[in-house]
Amino acid sequence: MGIQMESKLILLALFVIVMLLMSYTVSKKTKTILFFGDSITEFGTLPGGYLQLLNEKIVQNGLSQLTCLGAGISGNKIYDLYLRLEDDVLNKNPALVVILIGVNDVWHKVSHGTGTDADKFEKFYKAILNKLQASNIPVVLCTIISIGEKLQGQNRQDDDIDVYNGIIRNLSSTYQVPLCDLRKVAFDCIAAQNHTNADRGVLTKDGVHLNETGNRMVAENIWQTIAQIPGFL
């Protein structure tokens, strides 16, 4: 074999190696965890928010192929998520979707006279999960955290939240997808720390939207849930 031919083969081999490395690097940079929800998710993208805390965990663990992005809009209910599913989720082809929704579906029944009936909440949630599974996009479900931080059963809408969280837990079981039960973790924390039975201040600023402690709680528990997905991290 001539020197010229050997040089061409070496160059070809080097080209193949470079292309493989580039392909590997690009694929690592495009593994997105997309958080789909309402103002709790929208605010989670702000400094100190739980999405930012999760991105810090990703860096600390050397997982440069991952990034967390928020797709939360204040005031959204379950049907709003369904209506923007195509543009805000499916078209972005995320590696994982984390859904945290439902507080406005319950809260707005009292605060705005609207809200979402439980049967419609379940119907739209199922429609979202069906579309995600049809696109082979893994998903994590989160329970509604709180509307008020008094002890369990003493907040005005606790019974309603229990119904809607029951739907979310059942969907997690039916669709065989991971559940991050933020409601349980939150009220274990509230039971231990809310000594004056205040309606806010332990995990939230106003009974709903997370404070610094609440953001850390959400970030830690979602991280633990994602870490248990086989092969994801």
C-alpha positions, -999 to 999 in steps of 0.1 A, spaced: 0 0 0 14 34 -10 21 62 14 -5 83 -2 -32 56 3 -22 51 39 -25 89 45 -60 89 30 -70 60 53 -56 77 83 -74 109 75 -106 90 69 -103 72 103 -96 106 120 -127 121 103 -149 92 115 -136 96 150 -142 133 150 -177 129 137 -185 102 164 -172 125 191 -192 154 178 -223 133 176 -218 121 212 -212 157 224 -244 170 207 -265 142 220 -252 148 255 -261 185 253 -296 179 242 -310 158 271 -336 182 285 -358 177 316 -389 198 309 -410 210 338 -446 216 327 -470 235 350 -483 268 363 -469 297 384 -451 273 408 -431 261 378 -428 296 363 -414 310 396 -392 279 399 -370 292 371 -362 324 390 -330 328 411 -333 304 441 -362 285 424 -363 248 424 -354 245 387 -322 265 393 -314 244 423 -318 212 402 -295 226 375 -270 232 402 -273 196 413 -267 185 377 -235 205 376 -224 192 410 -229 156 398 -210 161 366 -241 154 344 -233 179 317 -257 162 293 -287 172 313 -305 206 317 -338 215 333 -361 239 315 -394 254 327 -426 255 308 -448 270 335 -474 298 330 -491 316 359 -528 307 363 -527 276 342 -550 247 348 -549 212 334 -567 221 302 -543 249 295 -515 224 296 -533 202 272 -538 231 248 -502 240 247 -488 205 249 -478 204 212 -459 237 211 -444 238 246 -435 201 251 -438 177 221 -421 200 197 -391 204 221 -386 166 222 -376 165 259 -359 134 274 -383 137 304 -413 157 314 -421 165 350 -458 176 355 -468 198 385 -503 210 380 -536 212 398 -534 239 424 -554 264 402 -579 237 393 -587 235 430 -578 270 443 -598 289 417 -630 273 427 -629 295 458 -607 324 447 -622 330 412 -654 309 411 -640 288 383 -616 258 388 -619 224 371 -643 196 381 -625 165 392 -638 143 363 -626 169 337 -593 172 355 -588 135 352 -599 135 315 -575 162 304 -547 147 325 -552 113 308 -552 130 274 -518 146 281 -503 113 293 -516 95 263 -499 120 239 -467 119 259 -466 81 258 -475 80 221 -444 101 216 -423 78 238 -415 107 262 -411 95 299 -429 115 325 -429 121 363 -461 132 380 -462 155 411 -490 159 436 -505 193 444 -485 207 473 -508 230 493 -534 258 495 -526 269 530 -502 255 555 -522 248 585 -521 212 598 -536 186 575 -574 188 573 -576 224 587 -572 243 554 -603 252 536 -596 232 504 -577 202 519 -606 178 511 -606 189 474 -568 186 472 -571 151 485 -595 142 457 -573 156 430 -542 142 444 -559 108 445 -565 112 408 -528 120 402 -517 90 423 -540 67 405 -528 79 371 -492 73 382 -502 37 390 -524 32 359 -498 46 335 -469 31 354 -450 63 357 -430 77 387 -448 98 413 -431 125 433 -456 129 462 -448 165 472 -480 167 492 -470 140 516 -435 154 520 -448 189 525 -473 180 552 -448 158 571 -426 189 572 -455 212 582 -466 188 610 -431 189 624 -424 226 620 -456 246 620 -459 250 658 -483 280 656 -506 264 629 -500 294 606 -514 293 571 -481 302 555 -444 306 562 -430 270 565 -427 261 528 -446 289 511 -449 327 510 -487 328 507 -499 292 513 -492 282 476 -461 297 461 -428 284 474 -403 302 497 -366 293 499 -373 262 521 -401 251 498 -380 253 467 -352 233 483 -378 207 494 -392 204 459 -358 203 442 -345 175 466 -376 153 462 -379 157 424 -341 149 422 -346 117 443 -375 107 420 -355 112 388 -325 94 402 -346 63 407 -355 61 370 -334 32 356 -306 44 334 -318 81 332 -289 96 351 
